[in-house]
Structures are given as C-alpha cells and as structure tokens.
Amino acid sequence: MSERFERHRQPWTSEEVGKLKTLASKGKGLKEIAKALSRTEESTRERAKIDGINIAKKR
C-alpha cells in the first residue's frame, strides 16, 4: 500500500514542466500527459494552470 503514494505531493522538476509544455503543445490530452509524467490528472491540470499552459480537451 505504501508504494501507491510513493510520489505523493512531490515537487515538480523543471524537466517535468518542460515535458508538460512539449506534450501540451503537441495537442495531447490531459489523461495522456498525466500518464506520461506519472502524475495524477488533477496534479497535471493544476500545474498547467499555474504555468498558463493550455491542454487540449479530447472529445
């Protein structure tokens, strides 16, 4: 059970933020970006909002 929260509340690295910007600019969806970064969708959405990054809404 402790493995599940291994990355809980970890600070974002500049490398992760760069990858977030790159994936968002390629038009990837929130779910796909979160999975690629091993982050939750909520965490990814919040970080994108802080940095002013627009994430495409997949329909």
PDBQT receptor file of N, H, CA, C and O in Angstrom, charges set to zero:
ATOM      1  N   MET A   1       0.816  -1.193   0.000  1.00  0.00    +0.000 N 
ATOM      2  CA  MET A   1       0.000   0.000   0.000  1.00  0.00    +0.000 C 
ATOM      3  C   MET A   1       0.862   1.261   0.000  1.00  0.00    +0.000 C 
ATOM      4  O   MET A   1       0.453   2.272  -0.570  1.00  0.00    +0.000 OA
ATOM      5  N   SER A   2       2.030   1.231   0.616  1.00  0.00    +0.000 N 
ATOM      6  H   SER A   2       2.362   0.410   1.079  1.00  0.00    +0.000 HD
ATOM      7  CA  SER A   2       2.895   2.405   0.657  1.00  0.00    +0.000 C 
ATOM      8  C   SER A   2       3.431   2.766  -0.731  1.00  0.00    +0.000 C 
ATOM      9  O   SER A   2       3.751   3.927  -0.987  1.00  0.00    +0.000 OA
ATOM     10  N   GLU A   3       3.530   1.779  -1.626  1.00  0.00    +0.000 N 
ATOM     11  H   GLU A   3       3.270   0.836  -1.417  1.00  0.00    +0.000 HD
ATOM     12  CA  GLU A   3       4.017   2.043  -2.978  1.00  0.00    +0.000 C 
ATOM     13  C   GLU A   3       3.072   2.954  -3.753  1.00  0.00    +0.000 C 
ATOM     14  O   GLU A   3       3.508   3.730  -4.603  1.00  0.00    +0.000 OA
ATOM     15  N   ARG A   4       1.799   2.861  -3.462  1.00  0.00    +0.000 N 
ATOM     16  H   ARG A   4       1.444   2.232  -2.771  1.00  0.00    +0.000 HD
ATOM     17  CA  ARG A   4       0.800   3.646  -4.178  1.00  0.00    +0.000 C 
ATOM     18  C   ARG A   4       1.057   5.154  -4.031  1.00  0.00    +0.000 C 
ATOM     19  O   ARG A   4       0.835   5.909  -4.977  1.00  0.00    +0.000 OA
ATOM     20  N   PHE A   5       1.517   5.593  -2.865  1.00  0.00    +0.000 N 
ATOM     21  H   PHE A   5       1.697   4.980  -2.096  1.00  0.00    +0.000 HD
ATOM     22  CA  PHE A   5       1.728   7.015  -2.598  1.00  0.00    +0.000 C 
ATOM     23  C   PHE A   5       3.197   7.412  -2.624  1.00  0.00    +0.000 C 
ATOM     24  O   PHE A   5       3.606   8.385  -1.990  1.00  0.00    +0.000 OA
ATOM     25  N   GLU A   6       3.968   6.653  -3.358  1.00  0.00    +0.000 N 
ATOM     26  H   GLU A   6       3.636   5.863  -3.873  1.00  0.00    +0.000 HD
ATOM     27  CA  GLU A   6       5.405   6.913  -3.427  1.00  0.00    +0.000 C 
ATOM     28  C   GLU A   6       5.707   8.332  -3.888  1.00  0.00    +0.000 C 
ATOM     29  O   GLU A   6       6.621   8.965  -3.360  1.00  0.00    +0.000 OA
ATOM     30  N   ARG A   7       4.951   8.850  -4.871  1.00  0.00    +0.000 N 
ATOM     31  H   ARG A   7       4.209   8.335  -5.300  1.00  0.00    +0.000 HD
ATOM     32  CA  ARG A   7       5.222  10.171  -5.414  1.00  0.00    +0.000 C 
ATOM     33  C   ARG A   7       4.254  11.224  -4.869  1.00  0.00    +0.000 C 
ATOM     34  O   ARG A   7       4.176  12.331  -5.401  1.00  0.00    +0.000 OA
ATOM     35  N   HIS A   8       3.534  10.887  -3.831  1.00  0.00    +0.000 N 
ATOM     36  H   HIS A   8       3.597   9.988  -3.399  1.00  0.00    +0.000 HD
ATOM     37  CA  HIS A   8       2.527  11.786  -3.278  1.00  0.00    +0.000 C 
ATOM     38  C   HIS A   8       3.120  13.134  -2.892  1.00  0.00    +0.000 C 
ATOM     39  O   HIS A   8       4.049  13.214  -2.089  1.00  0.00    +0.000 OA
ATOM     40  N   ARG A   9       2.564  14.195  -3.480  1.00  0.00    +0.000 N 
ATOM     41  H   ARG A   9       1.809  14.130  -4.132  1.00  0.00    +0.000 HD
ATOM     42  CA  ARG A   9       2.927  15.587  -3.173  1.00  0.00    +0.000 C 
ATOM     43  C   ARG A   9       4.391  15.927  -3.459  1.00  0.00    +0.000 C 
ATOM     44  O   ARG A   9       4.980  16.771  -2.783  1.00  0.00    +0.000 OA
ATOM     45  N   GLN A  10       4.968  15.274  -4.452  1.00  0.00    +0.000 N 
ATOM     46  H   GLN A  10       4.490  14.588  -5.001  1.00  0.00    +0.000 HD
ATOM     47  CA  GLN A  10       6.348  15.565  -4.828  1.00  0.00    +0.000 C 
ATOM     48  C   GLN A  10       6.400  16.863  -5.619  1.00  0.00    +0.000 C 
ATOM     49  O   GLN A  10       5.511  17.119  -6.432  1.00  0.00    +0.000 OA
ATOM     50  N   PRO A  11       7.418  17.688  -5.401  1.00  0.00    +0.000 N 
ATOM     51  CA  PRO A  11       7.529  18.926  -6.182  1.00  0.00    +0.000 C 
ATOM     52  C   PRO A  11       7.825  18.631  -7.649  1.00  0.00    +0.000 C 
ATOM     53  O   PRO A  11       8.426  17.607  -7.974  1.00  0.00    +0.000 OA
ATOM     54  N   TRP A  12       7.403  19.526  -8.523  1.00  0.00    +0.000 N 
ATOM     55  H   TRP A  12       6.915  20.358  -8.259  1.00  0.00    +0.000 HD
ATOM     56  CA  TRP A  12       7.627  19.363  -9.954  1.00  0.00    +0.000 C 
ATOM     57  C   TRP A  12       9.052  19.767 -10.291  1.00  0.00    +0.000 C 
ATOM     58  O   TRP A  12       9.543  20.788  -9.807  1.00  0.00    +0.000 OA
ATOM     59  N   THR A  13       9.710  18.981 -11.108  1.00  0.00    +0.000 N 
ATOM     60  H   THR A  13       9.312  18.152 -11.501  1.00  0.00    +0.000 HD
ATOM     61  CA  THR A  13      11.054  19.330 -11.566  1.00  0.00    +0.000 C 
ATOM     62  C   THR A  13      10.934  20.154 -12.843  1.00  0.00    +0.000 C 
ATOM     63  O   THR A  13       9.901  20.121 -13.513  1.00  0.00    +0.000 OA
ATOM     64  N   SER A  14      11.983  20.887 -13.176  1.00  0.00    +0.000 N 
ATOM     65  H   SER A  14      12.821  20.913 -12.632  1.00  0.00    +0.000 HD
ATOM     66  CA  SER A  14      11.951  21.686 -14.402  1.00  0.00    +0.000 C 
ATOM     67  C   SER A  14      11.855  20.783 -15.630  1.00  0.00    +0.000 C 
ATOM     68  O   SER A  14      11.297  21.180 -16.653  1.00  0.00    +0.000 OA
ATOM     69  N   GLU A  15      12.398  19.573 -15.528  1.00  0.00    +0.000 N 
ATOM     70  H   GLU A  15      12.852  19.251 -14.696  1.00  0.00    +0.000 HD
ATOM     71  CA  GLU A  15      12.317  18.602 -16.626  1.00  0.00    +0.000 C 
ATOM     72  C   GLU A  15      10.868  18.177 -16.860  1.00  0.00    +0.000 C 
ATOM     73  O   GLU A  15      10.426  18.072 -18.004  1.00  0.00    +0.000 OA
ATOM     74  N   GLU A  16      10.125  17.933 -15.768  1.00  0.00    +0.000 N 
ATOM     75  H   GLU A  16      10.484  18.019 -14.838  1.00  0.00    +0.000 HD
ATOM     76  CA  GLU A  16       8.719  17.543 -15.880  1.00  0.00    +0.000 C 
ATOM     77  C   GLU A  16       7.876  18.675 -16.466  1.00  0.00    +0.000 C 
ATOM     78  O   GLU A  16       6.994  18.432 -17.290  1.00  0.00    +0.000 OA
ATOM     79  N   VAL A  17       8.144  19.897 -16.046  1.00  0.00    +0.000 N 
ATOM     80  H   VAL A  17       8.860  20.094 -15.377  1.00  0.00    +0.000 HD
ATOM     81  CA  VAL A  17       7.401  21.049 -16.561  1.00  0.00    +0.000 C 
ATOM     82  C   VAL A  17       7.687  21.211 -18.055  1.00  0.00    +0.000 C 
ATOM     83  O   VAL A  17       6.778  21.516 -18.827  1.00  0.00    +0.000 OA
ATOM     84  N   GLY A  18       8.930  21.011 -18.464  1.00  0.00    +0.000 N 
ATOM     85  H   GLY A  18       9.668  20.764 -17.836  1.00  0.00    +0.000 HD
ATOM     86  CA  GLY A  18       9.285  21.088 -19.877  1.00  0.00    +0.000 C 
ATOM     87  C   GLY A  18       8.565  20.037 -20.694  1.00  0.00    +0.000 C 
ATOM     88  O   GLY A  18       8.096  20.307 -21.800  1.00  0.00    +0.000 OA
ATOM     89  N   LYS A  19       8.478  18.830 -20.141  1.00  0.00    +0.000 N 
ATOM     90  H   LYS A  19       8.858  18.611 -19.242  1.00  0.00    +0.000 HD
ATOM     91  CA  LYS A  19       7.778  17.748 -20.835  1.00  0.00    +0.000 C 
ATOM     92  C   LYS A  19       6.283  18.047 -20.918  1.00  0.00    +0.000 C 
ATOM     93  O   LYS A  19       5.642  17.751 -21.927  1.00  0.00    +0.000 OA
ATOM     94  N   LEU A  20       5.727  18.635 -19.854  1.00  0.00    +0.000 N 
ATOM     95  H   LEU A  20       6.247  18.875 -19.035  1.00  0.00    +0.000 HD
ATOM     96  CA  LEU A  20       4.320  19.036 -19.851  1.00  0.00    +0.000 C 
ATOM     97  C   LEU A  20       4.050  20.046 -20.964  1.00  0.00    +0.000 C 
ATOM     98  O   LEU A  20       3.069  19.917 -21.696  1.00  0.00    +0.000 OA
ATOM     99  N   LYS A  21       4.913  21.045 -21.091  1.00  0.00    +0.000 N 
ATOM    100  H   LYS A  21       5.709  21.150 -20.496  1.00  0.00    +0.000 HD
ATOM    101  CA  LYS A  21       4.763  22.064 -22.140  1.00  0.00    +0.000 C 
ATOM    102  C   LYS A  21       4.867  21.440 -23.527  1.00  0.00    +0.000 C 
ATOM    103  O   LYS A  21       4.091  21.776 -24.421  1.00  0.00    +0.000 OA
ATOM    104  N   THR A  22       5.817  20.542 -23.707  1.00  0.00    +0.000 N 
ATOM    105  H   THR A  22       6.448  20.269 -22.981  1.00  0.00    +0.000 HD
ATOM    106  CA  THR A  22       6.019  19.889 -25.003  1.00  0.00    +0.000 C 
ATOM    107  C   THR A  22       4.805  19.065 -25.404  1.00  0.00    +0.000 C 
ATOM    108  O   THR A  22       4.317  19.175 -26.529  1.00  0.00    +0.000 OA
ATOM    109  N   LEU A  23       4.317  18.237 -24.481  1.00  0.00    +0.000 N 
ATOM    110  H   LEU A  23       4.713  18.147 -23.567  1.00  0.00    +0.000 HD
ATOM    111  CA  LEU A  23       3.167  17.381 -24.777  1.00  0.00    +0.000 C 
ATOM    112  C   LEU A  23       1.906  18.207 -25.026  1.00  0.00    +0.000 C 
ATOM    113  O   LEU A  23       1.113  17.879 -25.908  1.00  0.00    +0.000 OA
ATOM    114  N   ALA A  24       1.719  19.272 -24.254  1.00  0.00    +0.000 N 
ATOM    115  H   ALA A  24       2.364  19.538 -23.537  1.00  0.00    +0.000 HD
ATOM    116  CA  ALA A  24       0.546  20.128 -24.434  1.00  0.00    +0.000 C 
ATOM    117  C   ALA A  24       0.599  20.839 -25.788  1.00  0.00    +0.000 C 
ATOM    118  O   ALA A  24      -0.427  21.001 -26.448  1.00  0.00    +0.000 OA
ATOM    119  N   SER A  25       1.796  21.260 -26.196  1.00  0.00    +0.000 N 
ATOM    120  H   SER A  25       2.630  21.128 -25.659  1.00  0.00    +0.000 HD
ATOM    121  CA  SER A  25       1.927  21.946 -27.484  1.00  0.00    +0.000 C 
ATOM    122  C   SER A  25       1.682  21.001 -28.659  1.00  0.00    +0.000 C 
ATOM    123  O   SER A  25       1.329  21.446 -29.752  1.00  0.00    +0.000 OA
ATOM    124  N   LYS A  26       1.868  19.695 -28.438  1.00  0.00    +0.000 N 
ATOM    125  H   LYS A  26       2.155  19.333 -27.550  1.00  0.00    +0.000 HD
ATOM    126  CA  LYS A  26       1.606  18.696 -29.479  1.00  0.00    +0.000 C 
ATOM    127  C   LYS A  26       0.129  18.310 -29.538  1.00  0.00    +0.000 C 
ATOM    128  O   LYS A  26      -0.277  17.497 -30.368  1.00  0.00    +0.000 OA
ATOM    129  N   GLY A  27      -0.677  18.907 -28.640  1.00  0.00    +0.000 N 
ATOM    130  H   GLY A  27      -0.347  19.567 -27.966  1.00  0.00    +0.000 HD
ATOM    131  CA  GLY A  27      -2.110  18.652 -28.654  1.00  0.00    +0.000 C 
ATOM    132  C   GLY A  27      -2.538  17.391 -27.927  1.00  0.00    +0.000 C 
ATOM    133  O   GLY A  27      -3.625  16.870 -28.179  1.00  0.00    +0.000 OA
ATOM    134  N   LYS A  28      -1.700  16.895 -27.030  1.00  0.00    +0.000 N 
ATOM    135  H   LYS A  28      -0.817  17.319 -26.825  1.00  0.00    +0.000 HD
ATOM    136  CA  LYS A  28      -2.057  15.688 -26.274  1.00  0.00    +0.000 C 
ATOM    137  C   LYS A  28      -3.112  16.021 -25.226  1.00  0.00    +0.000 C 
ATOM    138  O   LYS A  28      -3.192  17.160 -24.764  1.00  0.00    +0.000 OA
ATOM    139  N   GLY A  29      -3.917  15.040 -24.852  1.00  0.00    +0.000 N 
ATOM    140  H   GLY A  29      -3.853  14.115 -25.228  1.00  0.00    +0.000 HD
ATOM    141  CA  GLY A  29      -4.968  15.223 -23.855  1.00  0.00    +0.000 C 
ATOM    142  C   GLY A  29      -4.431  15.105 -22.439  1.00  0.00    +0.000 C 
ATOM    143  O   GLY A  29      -3.323  14.616 -22.220  1.00  0.00    +0.000 OA
ATOM    144  N   LEU A  30      -5.225  15.557 -21.484  1.00  0.00    +0.000 N 
ATOM    145  H   LEU A  30      -6.125  15.955 -21.661  1.00  0.00    +0.000 HD
ATOM    146  CA  LEU A  30      -4.835  15.557 -20.077  1.00  0.00    +0.000 C 
ATOM    147  C   LEU A  30      -4.468  14.163 -19.575  1.00  0.00    +0.000 C 
ATOM    148  O   LEU A  30      -3.453  13.987 -18.900  1.00  0.00    +0.000 OA
ATOM    149  N   LYS A  31      -5.296  13.180 -19.907  1.00  0.00    +0.000 N 
ATOM    150  H   LYS A  31      -6.120  13.323 -20.455  1.00  0.00    +0.000 HD
ATOM    151  CA  LYS A  31      -5.066  11.812 -19.438  1.00  0.00    +0.000 C 
ATOM    152  C   LYS A  31      -3.726  11.278 -19.955  1.00  0.00    +0.000 C 
ATOM    153  O   LYS A  31      -2.968  10.656 -19.211  1.00  0.00    +0.000 OA
ATOM    154  N   GLU A  32      -3.448  11.524 -21.219  1.00  0.00    +0.000 N 
ATOM    155  H   GLU A  32      -4.064  12.030 -21.824  1.00  0.00    +0.000 HD
ATOM    156  CA  GLU A  32      -2.212  11.055 -21.841  1.00  0.00    +0.000 C 
ATOM    157  C   GLU A  32      -0.977  11.744 -21.246  1.00  0.00    +0.000 C 
ATOM    158  O   GLU A  32       0.048  11.104 -21.013  1.00  0.00    +0.000 OA
ATOM    159  N   ILE A  33      -1.090  13.045 -21.005  1.00  0.00    +0.000 N 
ATOM    160  H   ILE A  33      -1.923  13.564 -21.194  1.00  0.00    +0.000 HD
ATOM    161  CA  ILE A  33       0.024  13.799 -20.426  1.00  0.00    +0.000 C 
ATOM    162  C   ILE A  33       0.291  13.325 -19.000  1.00  0.00    +0.000 C 
ATOM    163  O   ILE A  33       1.441  13.104 -18.621  1.00  0.00    +0.000 OA
ATOM    164  N   ALA A  34      -0.771  13.170 -18.209  1.00  0.00    +0.000 N 
ATOM    165  H   ALA A  34      -1.706  13.350 -18.516  1.00  0.00    +0.000 HD
ATOM    166  CA  ALA A  34      -0.628  12.730 -16.819  1.00  0.00    +0.000 C 
ATOM    167  C   ALA A  34       0.044  11.363 -16.744  1.00  0.00    +0.000 C 
ATOM    168  O   ALA A  34       0.903  11.132 -15.893  1.00  0.00    +0.000 OA
ATOM    169  N   LYS A  35      -0.351  10.459 -17.636  1.00  0.00    +0.000 N 
ATOM    170  H   LYS A  35      -1.049  10.647 -18.327  1.00  0.00    +0.000 HD
ATOM    171  CA  LYS A  35       0.235   9.118 -17.647  1.00  0.00    +0.000 C 
ATOM    172  C   LYS A  35       1.718   9.179 -18.019  1.00  0.00    +0.000 C 
ATOM    173  O   LYS A  35       2.536   8.475 -17.428  1.00  0.00    +0.000 OA
ATOM    174  N   ALA A  36       2.060  10.011 -18.989  1.00  0.00    +0.000 N 
ATOM    175  H   ALA A  36       1.395  10.582 -19.469  1.00  0.00    +0.000 HD
ATOM    176  CA  ALA A  36       3.449  10.138 -19.427  1.00  0.00    +0.000 C 
ATOM    177  C   ALA A  36       4.340  10.711 -18.320  1.00  0.00    +0.000 C 
ATOM    178  O   ALA A  36       5.525  10.387 -18.239  1.00  0.00    +0.000 OA
ATOM    179  N   LEU A  37       3.765  11.557 -17.477  1.00  0.00    +0.000 N 
ATOM    180  H   LEU A  37       2.803  11.821 -17.543  1.00  0.00    +0.000 HD
ATOM    181  CA  LEU A  37       4.527  12.183 -16.393  1.00  0.00    +0.000 C 
ATOM    182  C   LEU A  37       4.434  11.418 -15.070  1.00  0.00    +0.000 C 
ATOM    183  O   LEU A  37       5.059  11.804 -14.082  1.00  0.00    +0.000 OA
ATOM    184  N   SER A  38       3.658  10.338 -15.054  1.00  0.00    +0.000 N 
ATOM    185  H   SER A  38       3.150  10.025 -15.857  1.00  0.00    +0.000 HD
ATOM    186  CA  SER A  38       3.401   9.569 -13.823  1.00  0.00    +0.000 C 
ATOM    187  C   SER A  38       2.839  10.478 -12.732  1.00  0.00    +0.000 C 
ATOM    188  O   SER A  38       3.245  10.416 -11.572  1.00  0.00    +0.000 OA
ATOM    189  N   ARG A  39       1.904  11.313 -13.136  1.00  0.00    +0.000 N 
ATOM    190  H   ARG A  39       1.574  11.364 -14.078  1.00  0.00    +0.000 HD
ATOM    191  CA  ARG A  39       1.232  12.232 -12.210  1.00  0.00    +0.000 C 
ATOM    192  C   ARG A  39      -0.271  12.020 -12.338  1.00  0.00    +0.000 C 
ATOM    193  O   ARG A  39      -0.742  11.425 -13.307  1.00  0.00    +0.000 OA
ATOM    194  N   THR A  40      -1.015  12.508 -11.359  1.00  0.00    +0.000 N 
ATOM    195  H   THR A  40      -0.633  12.991 -10.572  1.00  0.00    +0.000 HD
ATOM    196  CA  THR A  40      -2.468  12.423 -11.456  1.00  0.00    +0.000 C 
ATOM    197  C   THR A  40      -2.962  13.493 -12.423  1.00  0.00    +0.000 C 
ATOM    198  O   THR A  40      -2.263  14.469 -12.698  1.00  0.00    +0.000 OA
ATOM    199  N   GLU A  41      -4.169  13.298 -12.931  1.00  0.00    +0.000 N 
ATOM    200  H   GLU A  41      -4.736  12.505 -12.707  1.00  0.00    +0.000 HD
ATOM    201  CA  GLU A  41      -4.758  14.287 -13.830  1.00  0.00    +0.000 C 
ATOM    202  C   GLU A  41      -4.962  15.614 -13.094  1.00  0.00    +0.000 C 
ATOM    203  O   GLU A  41      -4.772  16.684 -13.673  1.00  0.00    +0.000 OA
ATOM    204  N   GLU A  42      -5.346  15.542 -11.829  1.00  0.00    +0.000 N 
ATOM    205  H   GLU A  42      -5.500  14.673 -11.359  1.00  0.00    +0.000 HD
ATOM    206  CA  GLU A  42      -5.580  16.747 -11.042  1.00  0.00    +0.000 C 
ATOM    207  C   GLU A  42      -4.284  17.542 -10.864  1.00  0.00    +0.000 C 
ATOM    208  O   GLU A  42      -4.268  18.763 -11.018  1.00  0.00    +0.000 OA
ATOM    209  N   SER A  43      -3.210  16.841 -10.542  1.00  0.00    +0.000 N 
ATOM    210  H   SER A  43      -3.223  15.849 -10.417  1.00  0.00    +0.000 HD
ATOM    211  CA  SER A  43      -1.916  17.479 -10.359  1.00  0.00    +0.000 C 
ATOM    212  C   SER A  43      -1.430  18.111 -11.656  1.00  0.00    +0.000 C 
ATOM    213  O   SER A  43      -0.913  19.228 -11.658  1.00  0.00    +0.000 OA
ATOM    214  N   THR A  44      -1.599  17.392 -12.751  1.00  0.00    +0.000 N 
ATOM    215  H   THR A  44      -2.019  16.484 -12.749  1.00  0.00    +0.000 HD
ATOM    216  CA  THR A  44      -1.170  17.882 -14.061  1.00  0.00    +0.000 C 
ATOM    217  C   THR A  44      -1.985  19.106 -14.465  1.00  0.00    +0.000 C 
ATOM    218  O   THR A  44      -1.430  20.082 -14.970  1.00  0.00    +0.000 OA
ATOM    219  N   ARG A  45      -3.292  19.057 -14.247  1.00  0.00    +0.000 N 
ATOM    220  H   ARG A  45      -3.742  18.264 -13.837  1.00  0.00    +0.000 HD
ATOM    221  CA  ARG A  45      -4.171  20.184 -14.589  1.00  0.00    +0.000 C 
ATOM    222  C   ARG A  45      -3.787  21.419 -13.772  1.00  0.00    +0.000 C 
ATOM    223  O   ARG A  45      -3.727  22.527 -14.305  1.00  0.00    +0.000 OA
ATOM    224  N   GLU A  46      -3.529  21.225 -12.483  1.00  0.00    +0.000 N 
ATOM    225  H   GLU A  46      -3.577  20.325 -12.050  1.00  0.00    +0.000 HD
ATOM    226  CA  GLU A  46      -3.175  22.333 -11.595  1.00  0.00    +0.000 C 
ATOM    227  C   GLU A  46      -1.847  22.973 -12.006  1.00  0.00    +0.000 C 
ATOM    228  O   GLU A  46      -1.719  24.197 -12.018  1.00  0.00    +0.000 OA
ATOM    229  N   ARG A  47      -0.861  22.135 -12.344  1.00  0.00    +0.000 N 
ATOM    230  H   ARG A  47      -0.966  21.141 -12.334  1.00  0.00    +0.000 HD
ATOM    231  CA  ARG A  47       0.441  22.659 -12.753  1.00  0.00    +0.000 C 
ATOM    232  C   ARG A  47       0.338  23.429 -14.069  1.00  0.00    +0.000 C 
ATOM    233  O   ARG A  47       0.979  24.466 -14.237  1.00  0.00    +0.000 OA
ATOM    234  N   ALA A  48      -0.460  22.925 -14.989  1.00  0.00    +0.000 N 
ATOM    235  H   ALA A  48      -0.981  22.082 -14.852  1.00  0.00    +0.000 HD
ATOM    236  CA  ALA A  48      -0.662  23.602 -16.269  1.00  0.00    +0.000 C 
ATOM    237  C   ALA A  48      -1.318  24.963 -16.039  1.00  0.00    +0.000 C 
ATOM    238  O   ALA A  48      -0.976  25.944 -16.700  1.00  0.00    +0.000 OA
ATOM    239  N   LYS A  49      -2.254  25.014 -15.106  1.00  0.00    +0.000 N 
ATOM    240  H   LYS A  49      -2.532  24.218 -14.569  1.00  0.00    +0.000 HD
ATOM    241  CA  LYS A  49      -2.934  26.267 -14.786  1.00  0.00    +0.000 C 
ATOM    242  C   LYS A  49      -1.945  27.274 -14.195  1.00  0.00    +0.000 C 
ATOM    243  O   LYS A  49      -1.976  28.452 -14.550  1.00  0.00    +0.000 OA
ATOM    244  N   ILE A  50      -1.083  26.826 -13.309  1.00  0.00    +0.000 N 
ATOM    245  H   ILE A  50      -1.058  25.869 -13.020  1.00  0.00    +0.000 HD
ATOM    246  CA  ILE A  50      -0.074  27.689 -12.689  1.00  0.00    +0.000 C 
ATOM    247  C   ILE A  50       0.856  28.280 -13.745  1.00  0.00    +0.000 C 
ATOM    248  O   ILE A  50       1.182  29.466 -13.698  1.00  0.00    +0.000 OA
ATOM    249  N   ASP A  51       1.281  27.451 -14.697  1.00  0.00    +0.000 N 
ATOM    250  H   ASP A  51       1.016  26.487 -14.735  1.00  0.00    +0.000 HD
ATOM    251  CA  ASP A  51       2.220  27.887 -15.733  1.00  0.00    +0.000 C 
ATOM    252  C   ASP A  51       1.544  28.497 -16.956  1.00  0.00    +0.000 C 
ATOM    253  O   ASP A  51       2.222  28.907 -17.898  1.00  0.00    +0.000 OA
ATOM    254  N   GLY A  52       0.216  28.561 -16.950  1.00  0.00    +0.000 N 
ATOM    255  H   GLY A  52      -0.335  28.228 -16.185  1.00  0.00    +0.000 HD
ATOM    256  CA  GLY A  52      -0.509  29.151 -18.074  1.00  0.00    +0.000 C 
ATOM    257  C   GLY A  52      -0.439  28.325 -19.344  1.00  0.00    +0.000 C 
ATOM    258  O   GLY A  52      -0.381  28.869 -20.447  1.00  0.00    +0.000 OA
ATOM    259  N   ILE A  53      -0.443  27.002 -19.184  1.00  0.00    +0.000 N 
ATOM    260  H   ILE A  53      -0.490  26.560 -18.288  1.00  0.00    +0.000 HD
ATOM    261  CA  ILE A  53      -0.363  26.080 -20.319  1.00  0.00    +0.000 C 
ATOM    262  C   ILE A  53      -1.769  25.589 -20.643  1.00  0.00    +0.000 C 
ATOM    263  O   ILE A  53      -2.500  25.147 -19.757  1.00  0.00    +0.000 OA
ATOM    264  N   ASN A  54      -2.142  25.669 -21.918  1.00  0.00    +0.000 N 
ATOM    265  H   ASN A  54      -1.548  26.028 -22.638  1.00  0.00    +0.000 HD
ATOM    266  CA  ASN A  54      -3.453  25.166 -22.336  1.00  0.00    +0.000 C 
ATOM    267  C   ASN A  54      -3.334  23.721 -22.765  1.00  0.00    +0.000 C 
ATOM    268  O   ASN A  54      -2.499  23.375 -23.601  1.00  0.00    +0.000 OA
ATOM    269  N   ILE A  55      -4.179  22.876 -22.185  1.00  0.00    +0.000 N 
ATOM    270  H   ILE A  55      -4.858  23.158 -21.506  1.00  0.00    +0.000 HD
ATOM    271  CA  ILE A  55      -4.203  21.458 -22.541  1.00  0.00    +0.000 C 
ATOM    272  C   ILE A  55      -5.447  21.212 -23.390  1.00  0.00    +0.000 C 
ATOM    273  O   ILE A  55      -6.551  21.624 -23.030  1.00  0.00    +0.000 OA
ATOM    274  N   ALA A  56      -5.254  20.540 -24.513  1.00  0.00    +0.000 N 
ATOM    275  H   ALA A  56      -4.358  20.206 -24.805  1.00  0.00    +0.000 HD
ATOM    276  CA  ALA A  56      -6.370  20.263 -25.426  1.00  0.00    +0.000 C 
ATOM    277  C   ALA A  56      -7.405  19.393 -24.742  1.00  0.00    +0.000 C 
ATOM    278  O   ALA A  56      -7.072  18.474 -23.994  1.00  0.00    +0.000 OA
ATOM    279  N   LYS A  57      -8.651  19.692 -25.005  1.00  0.00    +0.000 N 
ATOM    280  H   LYS A  57      -8.921  20.439 -25.613  1.00  0.00    +0.000 HD
ATOM    281  CA  LYS A  57      -9.745  18.878 -24.464  1.00  0.00    +0.000 C 
ATOM    282  C   LYS A  57     -10.112  17.834 -25.517  1.00  0.00    +0.000 C 
ATOM    283  O   LYS A  57     -10.540  18.175 -26.619  1.00  0.00    +0.000 OA
ATOM    284  N   LYS A  58      -9.941  16.579 -25.169  1.00  0.00    +0.000 N 
ATOM    285  H   LYS A  58      -9.593  16.303 -24.273  1.00  0.00    +0.000 HD
ATOM    286  CA  LYS A  58     -10.268  15.476 -26.074  1.00  0.00    +0.000 C 
ATOM    287  C   LYS A  58     -11.753  15.155 -25.975  1.00  0.00    +0.000 C 
ATOM    288  O   LYS A  58     -12.310  15.126 -24.878  1.00  0.00    +0.000 OA
ATOM    289  N   ARG A  59     -12.393  14.916 -27.106  1.00  0.00    +0.000 N 
ATOM    290  H   ARG A  59     -11.941  14.939 -27.997  1.00  0.00    +0.000 HD
ATOM    291  CA  ARG A  59     -13.823  14.588 -27.096  1.00  0.00    +0.000 C 
ATOM    292  C   ARG A  59     -14.042  13.222 -27.652  1.00  0.00    +0.000 C 
ATOM    293  O   ARG A  59     -15.181  12.762 -27.728  1.00  0.00    +0.000 OA
TER     294      ARG A  59
